[in-house]
Amino acid sequence: MQDITPFQFNEFKQFGVDYGLSAEAEVYDERHGQFRDVENENRLLLDRLDLDPDSVLIDFGAGTGRLAAAAARGCRMVYAVDVSEAMLAKAKARAEAEGLSNIAFCHAGFLNYRHEGAKAAAVTASFSLHHLPDFWKGIALGRIHQMLAEGGTLFIRDIVLQDGDPLGAISDFVETQRGLGGDPLAEDAQMHFREEFSTYDWVMRGLLERHGFRIQDELFSDGVLAEYYCVKEPL
Ligand SMILES: C[S@@+](CC[C@H](N)C(=O)[O-])C[C@H]1O[C@@H](n2cnc3c(N)ncnc32)[C@H](O)[C@@H]1O
């Protein structure tokens, strides 16, 4: 459902890679498999979140639904939220194939999703928050704060720049991607920095802290990849 005031950022318009295209959704898992071990990522994340059969999880930018499917096995309900119908179709097909009935697929985004179920024990956003410019990241974090139960966890995995030599880190990352997946992966990485909205780690920290999150851990890898484990605190 679209709910856009005249000044609201239109999160249904894709910047950079167009995940609204079925062709992108089709190649997504294979392409990301060239530089990520998604199964291992999900296992480590879910071990740490330590959800129980009563828990609710909201995954923003759920993509092809691998995290949603893995989480649904240990949760009461997973809300898989994405602005791309093509990605949601892949996620739904996965859930059906795996016989999972406790995932709600929501065609919505960080800025217009309305959470109506029980408050979430955890909210996750893996490689999705960078689709919003910084001001709108802040609005999204304020909304997520309201969706989380007291003491709930927010997990963010994203491409984030550090002070020092960010342009060098980007060049190194592009070449690493080229080594792993040739020109298509290198071009995706270049497009990411040219057209999407990755930001500095200190901006991310400021946004998180100002919107009521205590950062428990900030983990960096490969120069530009970051993971934030955060706890909701009272505002
Ligand atoms: C790079 S994919 C990440 C998919 C998955 N979370 C993963 O870790 O592989 C980014 C996803 O975020 C979605 N997306 C983009 N803007 C969004 C927004 N404002 N709200 C929710 N999802 C969004 C895209 O449609 C796409 O499916």
The ligand as an ORCA input file, in Angstrom:
! r2SCAN-3c Opt
* xyz 0 1
  C      20.078     -5.714     -1.582
  S      18.447     -6.328     -1.329
  C      18.613     -7.109      0.285
  C      17.755     -8.348      0.418
  C      18.011     -9.176      1.684
  N      17.640     -8.456      2.878
  C      19.439     -9.635      1.764
  O      20.088     -9.427      2.782
  O      19.907    -10.256      0.808
  C      17.588     -4.845     -0.926
  C      16.082     -5.061     -0.796
  O      15.518     -3.901     -0.167
  C      14.331     -3.562     -0.839
  N      14.041     -2.149     -0.579
  C      14.492     -1.051     -1.225
  N      13.996      0.062     -0.665
  C      13.219     -0.337      0.386
  C      12.418      0.333      1.340
  N      12.348      1.662      1.370
  N      11.745     -0.387      2.254
  C      11.817     -1.754      2.244
  N      12.541     -2.450      1.351
  C      13.238     -1.752      0.431
  C      14.606     -3.907     -2.284
  O      13.409     -4.052     -3.037
  C      15.389     -5.207     -2.154
  O      14.541     -6.331     -2.121
*
